[in-house]
């Protein structure tokens, strides 16, 4: 069961302890509200590491992917997103593009990305796993906590007490 929260309330309650990502994401998944500990990937137009990670048990984690803001090819599509859902991931945040938008919206998975492009990405495995990634004027570090909803994305060094 998803805990109910609002990122605006989290900011009001916890203030400057939280980072507020300035990147203006679009929501693509069927779950508008999601949170969890962070796993990270840094890659550019190659989703092999994304596929590999999301095919592992997610246990409520959120994968944050820094694709360098590229919209030339998608780092997540319907098959990999379905694997994320099946493996228990809470969400995926991509500083880049997705594809198969209609299918993504049918999954009970939080998905935020910059936009969409039907072009597949490379599959060489280029990139870095579990490294700090920065975009939107915040730093996402492995095992920090991320909270996303329709207002945006906030990041905390630790799990937050959700306001009642």
C-alpha angles and dihedrals in degrees: 000000000000117000113233117240141137122224089221089057090047090054091046092049101039101027121182093003086082130069116222114210110229094200110114102228128185119224115237105164129084091244114075096185124049141146142172147127115311130250115181141209129182113199141140122225091327121101102182092108091045091054092045093051097045090051088062124081107283100192092196096312126141120228112218112198122192103202092169091253092286116160094180094098138008122258093192132037137167099281096050091042090051088052089052091052093046091049095052103254114157095211153329126231114194127190087204140037139315132196137204088054097174091054093045090057090058094059123091089230131111109242124175124175140151096249145309137275126174092219116108119234128235120279105208097113094243113160144061131280126210097006126133111266127195131202136132090034093294135099118229110202125186111268094017114121127253129195123193134182139142091295095055145266129311128186131208133183089230141019111288130227101242114231115246 
